Structures are given as structure tokens and as C-alpha cells.
Amino acid sequence: MAGLSYRHRADVALRSGAPESVLDVAVAAYEASAGDLLTAWGGMVQYLGRQPAGTREALLGALPGRYRQAPPGSGLRLGLLHLAAVLGRDGTVDVLAAERREAVLAIEDRWAVKDHTRLYLARTELATGRALPAAVVATVRRSARLTRDPGWAALAARLTQPLLNVGERWADAALADLAVRGTGWHALVALAGTARAGTPTVTWERTARELIGRVGEAEVRGSILSWLPLVGLARTRPPARTETAVWGVIDEQLDPFNADFLRGLVMLLSLTVPDEETVSQLGRLVDACTYTAPRGGGPRSAKVANAAVAALGRLGTAAATAELRGLAGRTSYGNTRRLIDRRLLRTP
């Protein structure tokens, strides 16, 4: 009933031709709903967004004043930015653009975001032709992975650059290398990001071998081996909010978007001629990715650790077998330990 009451009050205010009165009703709906888009506030945003262009322009003209009246940093300000973006969806009037940009930038270095207000503001930024900064792109991608929300996933799918999320030392180093390399390297790392299992499929491996041949096997091995020691080191961009209650001990987790690329890079490494450093770095990667923070939670990245174990198994050398035996004696994480044991059982 509350939703119908606000709608009726908005109708009266709209008929009076007083945009300030309409915004009074909108603010009341926001405060009563605590900004929840699934309640009266969301209905009000949609209703006002369906008004004729002239009405929406009048409301947009009154919005900056109402925005300035709201407490700085408040949820109400964020809600009014959302309303402004909806009212100006046709792009003819872009009110509070600088403030919207600031609100979007505020999610950079957040581990993940759930609310759809931020999602709509980020989409609006793209619609106005402005690119999202790399750190914001990283938050969007993590949000898509961790919330499994179709809206965040659709936005993330539009963001193809940078190839990796910034903020982890190994990924930053890889991006710096890619910036001065040719298209073959970009295609190779992009392929690594498509890895969806711990071992390569026949089609994936065929494509990978073709790209490795184009780039050069020694260069591929050397570059990947220069990135792996950086995995698990302190981030270059620590998360601005820990959000431990929602996402766990994020300080020790690998970026879930980057982890898929890392798993693929490990698979690529296993397709090159092995040497002692390859074996050593794969073993170190297992240790780094099965590390569990003292405060609890799971390992840093089980899927990367398991991919490294599988890579050691595929190498099939005496040194790789010895490394697996060493890992069997020190790896406590159950799934990875069982994978190590299975690999050792296949070894003559």
C-alpha cells in the first residue's frame, strides 16, 4: 500500500507542475525504503523515468539543488544520482555527471559490489562514451564472478580491456609486458583466460600450441616463469574495504577473474619443454595457492593449485615426480592433496 500512496502523491505533484514537490515525494519514498530498489523507491524511479521528456527535463532541472541538500556521502545522494541517470536516459540532458563519475570511481579497489544503483551508474558512464578506469573494471568483473548477478555479468562482458585485472603483482607485471608486445602474445594470454578446467581440452591445446609456436616457446616459458614468483605477494592495490563478512578473508585470496588466466598460463607452461625452474615454480605455486590465512577461510586459490599439480603430472619428468612427492608431504588442503596422491599413483 505504501508504494501506491507514493505513486498517488507523485501524480498530484506532477499535475501541479511543481518538480520540487515531485522530488519531495521521491525523497520520502527513498527514506521509507532505505534505498531498496525492490520496494517503493524502485517503483518511484521507474515511474518517474516513464514520464514525458518535458516532465523529465523539469525534474532534472530541480535535481542538483535537492542533491546538494542531501548529506554528503549519504545513500540519498547516491539514490538521486540514480534517479538523474534514469531521467536523463535519452542523453539530451546529463545532470550531475561529475558527481556520477565520482560515485562510480568510489567502487575502485572494492572487492565486489552487489547493489544495482552502482551498476546503473557505471552503465550510464559507458553510455555517455566515457571509459571506466582499470580499477573500476576490476571491481565490476569481480562483482560479476562473486555475486553471479546477471546485471553485473552483462556489464562485465562489455569490458574487454585491460586483459587482466589490475592490483595483483603478477597481473600488473604481465600487463606491463603485454603493453610492449605483439598481437600473438595478446591472443595467447586471452586464450589462457578461456581455460575452464585443470587440464586442456584437445581443441584448446591445439590452439595453444599454434600460438606458442608463433610467439616462441622459450619466450613463452621465460615470461610465464617471470610472473609466477609474484603470485601471492602483497597486492599493488589493496582492497579499500575488507567486507570480510561477505567475501571471506579477501586479503589472501587471488582475484577470481585473474585466477582463470593464471590457471590457463600454467597449462600453457606445461606445453613447453620443462626445465628445473619450471618444476620449481610450479611447486612454489601449489604452496602459494593452498595457503590458508590464520583467520580462517579456504585456500588462496584451489583451482590454480590444482592446475599446477596437473601440470607437474603432465611434465612426467623425474624432477616433476620428486616435486609432487615433496608436495604430498607438505600440502594439507584436502582436494589438492588427493589430486597429488592420484598423480603419484600413476607414476611408475
MARROTI-185661 format. One record per residue (C-alpha): residue in three letters; chain; residue number from 1; x, y, z. Coordinates in steps of 0.05 Angstrom, whole numbers, plus 32768, in hexadecimal, padded with zeros to 4 digits. Example, Ala and Ser with C-alpha at 12.3 -4.5 7.8 and 13.67 -1.06 7.14 Angstrom:
+------+-------+-----+------+-------+------+
| rest | kette |  nr | east | north |   up |
+------+-------+-----+------+-------+------+
|  ALA |     A |   1 | 80F6 |  7FA6 | 809C |
|  SER |     A |   2 | 8111 |  7FEB | 808F |
+------+-------+-----+------+-------+------+
END
This chain:
+------+-------+-----+------+-------+------+
| rest | kette |  nr | east | north |   up |
+------+-------+-----+------+-------+------+
|  MET |     A |   1 | 8000 |  8000 | 8000 |
|  ALA |     A |   2 | 803A |  802E | 800F |
|  GLY |     A |   3 | 8050 |  8029 | 7FC6 |
|  LEU |     A |   4 | 800B |  803E | 7FAD |
|  SER |     A |   5 | 8009 |  8078 | 7FDE |
|  TYR |     A |   6 | 804A |  8094 | 7FC4 |
|  ARG |     A |   7 | 8033 |  808A | 7F7C |
|  HIS |     A |   8 | 7FF3 |  80B1 | 7F8B |
|  ARG |     A |   9 | 8019 |  80E9 | 7FAC |
|  ALA |     A |  10 | 8049 |  80ED | 7F71 |
|  ASP |     A |  11 | 800E |  80F1 | 7F41 |
|  VAL |     A |  12 | 7FF1 |  812C | 7F68 |
|  ALA |     A |  13 | 8035 |  814F | 7F68 |
|  LEU |     A |  14 | 803F |  8142 | 7F1E |
|  ARG |     A |  15 | 7FFB |  8160 | 7F0E |
|  SER |     A |  16 | 800D |  819E | 7F36 |
|  GLY |     A |  17 | 8049 |  81A9 | 7F09 |
|  ALA |     A |  18 | 8078 |  81B1 | 7F45 |
|  PRO |     A |  19 | 80B6 |  8185 | 7F3B |
|  GLU |     A |  20 | 80CF |  8195 | 7F81 |
|  SER |     A |  21 | 8090 |  8176 | 7F9E |
|  VAL |     A |  22 | 809A |  8138 | 7F74 |
|  LEU |     A |  23 | 80E0 |  8131 | 7F8F |
|  ASP |     A |  24 | 80C5 |  813A | 7FD6 |
|  VAL |     A |  25 | 809B |  80FB | 7FCA |
|  ALA |     A |  26 | 80D6 |  80D7 | 7FAB |
|  VAL |     A |  27 | 8102 |  80E6 | 7FE6 |
|  ALA |     A |  28 | 80CC |  80CE | 8016 |
|  ALA |     A |  29 | 80C7 |  808D | 7FEF |
|  TYR |     A |  30 | 8112 |  8085 | 7FF2 |
|  GLU |     A |  31 | 8115 |  8090 | 803D |
|  ALA |     A |  32 | 80DB |  8062 | 804B |
|  SER |     A |  33 | 80FB |  802B | 8021 |
|  ALA |     A |  34 | 8142 |  8036 | 8039 |
|  GLY |     A |  35 | 8154 |  803C | 7FEF |
|  ASP |     A |  36 | 813E |  7FF5 | 7FDF |
|  LEU |     A |  37 | 812F |  7FF2 | 7F94 |
|  LEU |     A |  38 | 8100 |  7FB7 | 7F9F |
|  THR |     A |  39 | 80CF |  7FE1 | 7FC8 |
|  ALA |     A |  40 | 80AD |  8025 | 7FC2 |
|  TRP |     A |  41 | 80ED |  8049 | 7FAF |
|  GLY |     A |  42 | 80F9 |  801C | 7F73 |
|  GLY |     A |  43 | 80B2 |  8024 | 7F5D |
|  MET |     A |  44 | 80B8 |  8070 | 7F62 |
|  VAL |     A |  45 | 80F7 |  8071 | 7F38 |
|  GLN |     A |  46 | 80D6 |  8048 | 7F02 |
|  TYR |     A |  47 | 8096 |  8071 | 7F03 |
|  LEU |     A |  48 | 80BA |  80B3 | 7EFD |
|  GLY |     A |  49 | 80E7 |  8097 | 7EC7 |
|  ARG |     A |  50 | 80A9 |  8088 | 7E9C |
|  GLN |     A |  51 | 8091 |  80D0 | 7E9D |
|  PRO |     A |  52 | 8092 |  80FA | 7E5C |
|  ALA |     A |  53 | 80D4 |  811B | 7E48 |
|  GLY |     A |  54 | 80BD |  8161 | 7E5E |
|  THR |     A |  55 | 80A9 |  8149 | 7EA3 |
|  ARG |     A |  56 | 80EB |  8123 | 7EAB |
|  GLU |     A |  57 | 8112 |  8161 | 7E97 |
|  ALA |     A |  58 | 80EE |  818B | 7ECB |
|  LEU |     A |  59 | 80FE |  8157 | 7F00 |
|  LEU |     A |  60 | 8147 |  8156 | 7EEA |
|  GLY |     A |  61 | 814A |  81A1 | 7EF1 |
|  ALA |     A |  62 | 8135 |  819C | 7F3A |
|  LEU |     A |  63 | 8161 |  8161 | 7F4B |
|  PRO |     A |  64 | 81A4 |  8184 | 7F57 |
|  GLY |     A |  65 | 8186 |  81B0 | 7F8D |
|  ARG |     A |  66 | 8167 |  8174 | 7FB0 |
|  TYR |     A |  67 | 81A9 |  814E | 7FA9 |
|  ARG |     A |  68 | 81CF |  8185 | 7FCC |
|  GLN |     A |  69 | 819C |  8185 | 8005 |
|  ALA |     A |  70 | 81AA |  813B | 8013 |
|  PRO |     A |  71 | 81E1 |  812B | 8045 |
|  PRO |     A |  72 | 8225 |  8121 | 8023 |
|  GLY |     A |  73 | 8236 |  80D7 | 801A |
|  SER |     A |  74 | 81EF |  80C2 | 802A |
|  GLY |     A |  75 | 81C8 |  808B | 8008 |
|  LEU |     A |  76 | 8195 |  80BF | 7FF5 |
|  ARG |     A |  77 | 81C8 |  80E2 | 7FC9 |
|  LEU |     A |  78 | 81D7 |  80A0 | 7FA7 |
|  GLY |     A |  79 | 818D |  8094 | 7F9D |
|  LEU |     A |  80 | 8183 |  80D9 | 7F7E |
|  LEU |     A |  81 | 81BD |  80CB | 7F4E |
|  HIS |     A |  82 | 8199 |  808C | 7F39 |
|  LEU |     A |  83 | 8159 |  80B3 | 7F2F |
|  ALA |     A |  84 | 817E |  80E7 | 7F06 |
|  ALA |     A |  85 | 819C |  80B1 | 7ED9 |
|  VAL |     A |  86 | 8157 |  8092 | 7ECE |
|  LEU |     A |  87 | 8136 |  80D5 | 7EBF |
|  GLY |     A |  88 | 816E |  80E8 | 7E8E |
|  ARG |     A |  89 | 8171 |  80A4 | 7E6C |
|  ASP |     A |  90 | 8168 |  80C2 | 7E26 |
|  GLY |     A |  91 | 81A8 |  80E9 | 7E2F |
|  THR |     A |  92 | 818C |  812D | 7E1D |
|  VAL |     A |  93 | 8198 |  8147 | 7E64 |
|  ASP |     A |  94 | 81D1 |  812B | 7E8F |
|  VAL |     A |  95 | 81C6 |  8146 | 7ED5 |
|  LEU |     A |  96 | 81F7 |  8139 | 7F0E |
|  ALA |     A |  97 | 8228 |  8118 | 7EDE |
|  ALA |     A |  98 | 8266 |  8129 | 7F08 |
|  GLU |     A |  99 | 8244 |  8110 | 7F47 |
|  ARG |     A | 100 | 8230 |  80D0 | 7F24 |
|  ARG |     A | 101 | 8277 |  80C5 | 7F0D |
|  GLU |     A | 102 | 8290 |  80CF | 7F54 |
|  ALA |     A | 103 | 825E |  809B | 7F6D |
|  VAL |     A | 104 | 8275 |  8069 | 7F39 |
|  LEU |     A | 105 | 82BF |  8075 | 7F4A |
|  ALA |     A | 106 | 82AE |  8067 | 7F93 |
|  ILE |     A | 107 | 82A8 |  801C | 7F84 |
|  GLU |     A | 108 | 82EF |  8016 | 7F6A |
|  ASP |     A | 109 | 8316 |  7FE6 | 7F97 |
|  ARG |     A | 110 | 82D6 |  7FCC | 7FB6 |
|  TRP |     A | 111 | 82D9 |  7F80 | 7FB5 |
|  ALA |     A | 112 | 8292 |  7F7B | 7F9A |
|  VAL |     A | 113 | 8251 |  7FA2 | 7F99 |
|  LYS |     A | 114 | 820A |  7F88 | 7F9C |
|  ASP |     A | 115 | 81DC |  7FC4 | 7F96 |
|  HIS |     A | 116 | 81BC |  7FD5 | 7F54 |
|  THR |     A | 117 | 81C0 |  8020 | 7F5E |
|  ARG |     A | 118 | 820B |  801D | 7F53 |
|  LEU |     A | 119 | 8200 |  7FEE | 7F19 |
|  TYR |     A | 120 | 81D1 |  801F | 7EF7 |
|  LEU |     A | 121 | 8200 |  8059 | 7F02 |
|  ALA |     A | 122 | 823A |  8032 | 7EE4 |
|  ARG |     A | 123 | 820F |  801F | 7EA8 |
|  THR |     A | 124 | 81FB |  8068 | 7EA0 |
|  GLU |     A | 125 | 8245 |  807D | 7E9F |
|  LEU |     A | 126 | 8251 |  804D | 7E65 |
|  ALA |     A | 127 | 8213 |  8066 | 7E41 |
|  THR |     A | 128 | 822E |  80AD | 7E43 |
|  GLY |     A | 129 | 826D |  8095 | 7E20 |
|  ARG |     A | 130 | 829C |  8097 | 7E5C |
|  ALA |     A | 131 | 82C7 |  805A | 7E69 |
|  LEU |     A | 132 | 82CA |  803D | 7EAF |
|  PRO |     A | 133 | 830F |  803F | 7ED0 |
|  ALA |     A | 134 | 8335 |  7FFD | 7ED6 |
|  ALA |     A | 135 | 8329 |  7FF7 | 7F21 |
|  VAL |     A | 136 | 82DE |  8001 | 7F18 |
|  VAL |     A | 137 | 82DF |  7FCD | 7EE0 |
|  ALA |     A | 138 | 8300 |  7F9D | 7F11 |
|  THR |     A | 139 | 82C9 |  7FA8 | 7F45 |
|  VAL |     A | 140 | 8293 |  7F9E | 7F11 |
|  ARG |     A | 141 | 82B2 |  7F5C | 7EFB |
|  ARG |     A | 142 | 82B9 |  7F42 | 7F42 |
|  SER |     A | 143 | 8272 |  7F57 | 7F51 |
|  ALA |     A | 144 | 825A |  7F2F | 7F15 |
|  ARG |     A | 145 | 8280 |  7EF1 | 7F2C |
|  LEU |     A | 146 | 826F |  7EF4 | 7F76 |
|  THR |     A | 147 | 8227 |  7F0B | 7F75 |
|  ARG |     A | 148 | 8213 |  7EE4 | 7F36 |
|  ASP |     A | 149 | 81E3 |  7F1C | 7F28 |
|  PRO |     A | 150 | 81CE |  7F20 | 7EDF |
|  GLY |     A | 151 | 81D1 |  7F6C | 7EDF |
|  TRP |     A | 152 | 8219 |  7F6E | 7EF7 |
|  ALA |     A | 153 | 822A |  7F35 | 7EC8 |
|  ALA |     A | 154 | 820E |  7F5A | 7E8C |
|  LEU |     A | 155 | 8236 |  7F98 | 7E9D |
|  ALA |     A | 156 | 8276 |  7F70 | 7EA8 |
|  ALA |     A | 157 | 826E |  7F4F | 7E64 |
|  ARG |     A | 158 | 8273 |  7F93 | 7E43 |
|  LEU |     A | 159 | 82B6 |  7FA3 | 7E65 |
|  THR |     A | 160 | 82ED |  7F81 | 7E3D |
|  GLN |     A | 161 | 8327 |  7FAE | 7E51 |
|  PRO |     A | 162 | 8354 |  7FA9 | 7E76 |
|  LEU |     A | 163 | 835C |  7F5F | 7E68 |
|  LEU |     A | 164 | 836B |  7F50 | 7EB2 |
|  ASN |     A | 165 | 8352 |  7F71 | 7EF1 |
|  VAL |     A | 166 | 8384 |  7FA3 | 7F0E |
|  GLY |     A | 167 | 8399 |  7F9F | 7F56 |
|  GLU |     A | 168 | 83BF |  7F5D | 7F5B |
|  ARG |     A | 169 | 840A |  7F60 | 7F51 |
|  TRP |     A | 170 | 840D |  7F27 | 7F1F |
|  ALA |     A | 171 | 83D3 |  7F43 | 7EF6 |
|  ASP |     A | 172 | 83F1 |  7F8A | 7EF7 |
|  ALA |     A | 173 | 8434 |  7F6D | 7EDE |
|  ALA |     A | 174 | 8411 |  7F46 | 7EA8 |
|  LEU |     A | 175 | 83E9 |  7F83 | 7E91 |
|  ALA |     A | 176 | 842A |  7FAC | 7E8E |
|  ASP |     A | 177 | 844A |  7F76 | 7E63 |
|  LEU |     A | 178 | 840D |  7F71 | 7E36 |
|  ALA |     A | 179 | 840D |  7FBC | 7E2B |
|  VAL |     A | 180 | 844E |  7FB6 | 7E03 |
|  ARG |     A | 181 | 8440 |  7F74 | 7DDF |
|  GLY |     A | 182 | 841C |  7F60 | 7DA1 |
|  THR |     A | 183 | 83D7 |  7F43 | 7D93 |
|  GLY |     A | 184 | 83F0 |  7EFC | 7D99 |
|  TRP |     A | 185 | 83FD |  7F06 | 7DE3 |
|  HIS |     A | 186 | 83B9 |  7F26 | 7DEE |
|  ALA |     A | 187 | 8398 |  7EEB | 7DCC |
|  LEU |     A | 188 | 83BF |  7EBA | 7DF6 |
|  VAL |     A | 189 | 83AC |  7EDB | 7E39 |
|  ALA |     A | 190 | 8364 |  7EE3 | 7E22 |
|  LEU |     A | 191 | 8363 |  7E99 | 7E13 |
|  ALA |     A | 192 | 837D |  7E8B | 7E59 |
|  GLY |     A | 193 | 8340 |  7EB0 | 7E74 |
|  THR |     A | 194 | 8312 |  7E7E | 7E52 |
|  ALA |     A | 195 | 832C |  7E43 | 7E7A |
|  ARG |     A | 196 | 82F3 |  7E24 | 7EA0 |
|  ALA |     A | 197 | 8313 |  7DE5 | 7EBB |
|  GLY |     A | 198 | 8354 |  7DCF | 7EDA |
|  THR |     A | 199 | 836A |  7DAC | 7E9A |
|  PRO |     A | 200 | 8366 |  7DC4 | 7E52 |
|  THR |     A | 201 | 8333 |  7DAA | 7E20 |
|  VAL |     A | 202 | 834B |  7D91 | 7DDD |
|  THR |     A | 203 | 8332 |  7DCF | 7DB9 |
|  TRP |     A | 204 | 834F |  7DFE | 7DED |
|  GLU |     A | 205 | 8393 |  7DDB | 7DEB |
|  ARG |     A | 206 | 8395 |  7DDD | 7D9F |
|  THR |     A | 207 | 8389 |  7E28 | 7D9E |
|  ALA |     A | 208 | 83BA |  7E32 | 7DD7 |
|  ARG |     A | 209 | 83F2 |  7E0D | 7DB3 |
|  GLU |     A | 210 | 83E6 |  7E36 | 7D74 |
|  LEU |     A | 211 | 83EB |  7E77 | 7D9B |
|  ILE |     A | 212 | 8428 |  7E60 | 7DC2 |
|  GLY |     A | 213 | 844A |  7E4F | 7D80 |
|  ARG |     A | 214 | 843A |  7E95 | 7D66 |
|  VAL |     A | 215 | 8455 |  7EB9 | 7DA4 |
|  GLY |     A | 216 | 848F |  7E8A | 7DB3 |
|  GLU |     A | 217 | 8491 |  7E53 | 7DE6 |
|  ALA |     A | 218 | 84CD |  7E6E | 7E0C |
|  GLU |     A | 219 | 84AD |  7EB3 | 7E12 |
|  VAL |     A | 220 | 846B |  7E96 | 7E2A |
|  ARG |     A | 221 | 848D |  7E6C | 7E5F |
|  GLY |     A | 222 | 84BB |  7EA5 | 7E75 |
|  SER |     A | 223 | 8483 |  7ED8 | 7E7B |
|  ILE |     A | 224 | 8453 |  7EAB | 7EA2 |
|  LEU |     A | 225 | 848B |  7E96 | 7ED0 |
|  SER |     A | 226 | 849A |  7EE0 | 7EDE |
|  TRP |     A | 227 | 8451 |  7EEB | 7EF3 |
|  LEU |     A | 228 | 8446 |  7EAE | 7F1E |
|  PRO |     A | 229 | 8474 |  7EC3 | 7F58 |
|  LEU |     A | 230 | 8449 |  7F00 | 7F62 |
|  VAL |     A | 231 | 840A |  7ED8 | 7F70 |
|  GLY |     A | 232 | 83F4 |  7EDF | 7FB8 |
|  LEU |     A | 233 | 841E |  7F1D | 7FC7 |
|  ALA |     A | 234 | 83FD |  7F5A | 7FE5 |
|  ARG |     A | 235 | 83CF |  7F7D | 7FB4 |
|  THR |     A | 236 | 83E3 |  7FBE | 7F92 |
|  ARG |     A | 237 | 839B |  7FD7 | 7F9E |
|  PRO |     A | 238 | 8381 |  7FBB | 7FE1 |
|  PRO |     A | 239 | 8335 |  7FB7 | 7FE6 |
|  ALA |     A | 240 | 8318 |  7FF8 | 8001 |
|  ARG |     A | 241 | 82E5 |  7FD2 | 802A |
|  THR |     A | 242 | 82F1 |  7F8E | 8049 |
|  GLU |     A | 243 | 82A8 |  7F77 | 8047 |
|  THR |     A | 244 | 82C0 |  7F39 | 806B |
|  ALA |     A | 245 | 827A |  7F25 | 8082 |
|  VAL |     A | 246 | 8262 |  7F20 | 803A |
|  TRP |     A | 247 | 829E |  7F09 | 8012 |
|  GLY |     A | 248 | 82CC |  7EE8 | 8044 |
|  VAL |     A | 249 | 8315 |  7EFA | 8052 |
|  ILE |     A | 250 | 831F |  7F1E | 8010 |
|  ASP |     A | 251 | 8365 |  7F37 | 8021 |
|  GLU |     A | 252 | 837F |  7EF1 | 8014 |
|  GLN |     A | 253 | 8353 |  7EDD | 7FD9 |
|  LEU |     A | 254 | 8367 |  7EE0 | 7F90 |
|  ASP |     A | 255 | 833C |  7F0C | 7F64 |
|  PRO |     A | 256 | 8308 |  7EDB | 7F4A |
|  PHE |     A | 257 | 830A |  7EFA | 7F04 |
|  ASN |     A | 258 | 8356 |  7EF6 | 7F00 |
|  ALA |     A | 259 | 8357 |  7EB0 | 7F1C |
|  ASP |     A | 260 | 8339 |  7E94 | 7EDC |
|  PHE |     A | 261 | 8371 |  7EB4 | 7EB4 |
|  LEU |     A | 262 | 83A5 |  7E9A | 7EE4 |
|  ARG |     A | 263 | 8389 |  7E54 | 7EDE |
|  GLY |     A | 264 | 838E |  7E59 | 7E93 |
|  LEU |     A | 265 | 83D5 |  7E73 | 7E96 |
|  VAL |     A | 266 | 83E9 |  7E37 | 7EC0 |
|  MET |     A | 267 | 83CA |  7E0A | 7E8B |
|  LEU |     A | 268 | 83F2 |  7E30 | 7E55 |
|  LEU |     A | 269 | 8431 |  7E26 | 7E7D |
|  SER |     A | 270 | 8426 |  7DDB | 7E7E |
|  LEU |     A | 271 | 8427 |  7DDB | 7E32 |
|  THR |     A | 272 | 846F |  7DF5 | 7E30 |
|  VAL |     A | 273 | 84AE |  7DCD | 7E39 |
|  PRO |     A | 274 | 84B7 |  7DC7 | 7E85 |
|  ASP |     A | 275 | 84F4 |  7DDD | 7EAB |
|  GLU |     A | 276 | 8507 |  7DE0 | 7EF4 |
|  GLU |     A | 277 | 84EA |  7E25 | 7EFD |
|  THR |     A | 278 | 84A8 |  7E10 | 7EDF |
|  VAL |     A | 279 | 84A2 |  7DD7 | 7F11 |
|  SER |     A | 280 | 84B8 |  7E03 | 7F4B |
|  GLN |     A | 281 | 8488 |  7E3C | 7F3B |
|  LEU |     A | 282 | 844D |  7E0D | 7F32 |
|  GLY |     A | 283 | 845B |  7DEF | 7F77 |
|  ARG |     A | 284 | 8460 |  7E34 | 7F96 |
|  LEU |     A | 285 | 841E |  7E47 | 7F75 |
|  VAL |     A | 286 | 83FB |  7E0C | 7F96 |
|  ASP |     A | 287 | 8416 |  7E23 | 7FD9 |
|  ALA |     A | 288 | 8401 |  7E6B | 7FCD |
|  CYS |     A | 289 | 83BB |  7E59 | 7FB6 |
|  THR |     A | 290 | 83AC |  7E26 | 7FED |
|  TYR |     A | 291 | 83C0 |  7E58 | 8022 |
|  THR |     A | 292 | 8387 |  7E65 | 8053 |
|  ALA |     A | 293 | 8386 |  7EA4 | 807D |
|  PRO |     A | 294 | 8389 |  7E9B | 80C9 |
|  ARG |     A | 295 | 8346 |  7EBF | 80CF |
|  GLY |     A | 296 | 8324 |  7E87 | 80AB |
|  GLY |     A | 297 | 8304 |  7E7C | 8067 |
|  GLY |     A | 298 | 831A |  7E50 | 802E |
|  PRO |     A | 299 | 835B |  7E4E | 8007 |
|  ARG |     A | 300 | 8373 |  7E89 | 7FDD |
|  SER |     A | 301 | 835D |  7E67 | 7F9C |
|  ALA |     A | 302 | 8350 |  7E1D | 7F9A |
|  LYS |     A | 303 | 8344 |  7E1C | 7F4F |
|  VAL |     A | 304 | 8388 |  7E3B | 7F40 |
|  ALA |     A | 305 | 83AA |  7E0C | 7F71 |
|  ASN |     A | 306 | 8388 |  7DD0 | 7F50 |
|  ALA |     A | 307 | 839C |  7DE8 | 7F0B |
|  ALA |     A | 308 | 83E4 |  7DEC | 7F22 |
|  VAL |     A | 309 | 83E1 |  7DA5 | 7F3D |
|  ALA |     A | 310 | 83C3 |  7D8D | 7EFB |
|  ALA |     A | 311 | 83FA |  7DB1 | 7ED5 |
|  LEU |     A | 312 | 8430 |  7D8E | 7EFE |
|  GLY |     A | 313 | 840E |  7D4C | 7EEF |
|  ARG |     A | 314 | 840D |  7D5A | 7EA5 |
|  LEU |     A | 315 | 8457 |  7D6C | 7EA4 |
|  GLY |     A | 316 | 8467 |  7D25 | 7EB8 |
|  THR |     A | 317 | 84B0 |  7D31 | 7EC8 |
|  ALA |     A | 318 | 84D6 |  7D15 | 7F03 |
|  ALA |     A | 319 | 84DC |  7D5B | 7F20 |
|  ALA |     A | 320 | 8491 |  7D67 | 7F19 |
|  THR |     A | 321 | 8483 |  7D25 | 7F3D |
|  ALA |     A | 322 | 84B3 |  7D38 | 7F75 |
|  GLU |     A | 323 | 848F |  7D7B | 7F7B |
|  LEU |     A | 324 | 844C |  7D58 | 7F81 |
|  ARG |     A | 325 | 8467 |  7D2B | 7FB8 |
|  GLY |     A | 326 | 8480 |  7D68 | 7FDD |
|  LEU |     A | 327 | 843C |  7D8A | 7FD6 |
|  ALA |     A | 328 | 841A |  7D4B | 7FEF |
|  GLY |     A | 329 | 8441 |  7D53 | 8030 |
|  ARG |     A | 330 | 842F |  7D9C | 803C |
|  THR |     A | 331 | 83EB |  7DA9 | 801B |
|  SER |     A | 332 | 83B2 |  7DA7 | 804D |
|  TYR |     A | 333 | 8378 |  7DC0 | 8022 |
|  GLY |     A | 334 | 834E |  7D81 | 8016 |
|  ASN |     A | 335 | 833A |  7D87 | 7FCC |
|  THR |     A | 336 | 8380 |  7D9A | 7FB5 |
|  ARG |     A | 337 | 83A0 |  7D65 | 7FE0 |
|  ARG |     A | 338 | 8373 |  7D30 | 7FC2 |
|  LEU |     A | 339 | 8384 |  7D48 | 7F7C |
|  ILE |     A | 340 | 83CE |  7D42 | 7F8C |
|  ASP |     A | 341 | 83C4 |  7CFB | 7FA6 |
|  ARG |     A | 342 | 839F |  7CE7 | 7F67 |
|  ARG |     A | 343 | 83D6 |  7D04 | 7F3B |
|  LEU |     A | 344 | 840B |  7CDD | 7F63 |
|  LEU |     A | 345 | 83E4 |  7C9C | 7F5C |
|  ARG |     A | 346 | 83E9 |  7CA3 | 7F10 |
|  THR |     A | 347 | 8434 |  7CAB | 7F14 |
|  PRO |     A | 348 | 845D |  7C6C | 7F08 |
+------+-------+-----+------+-------+------+
END
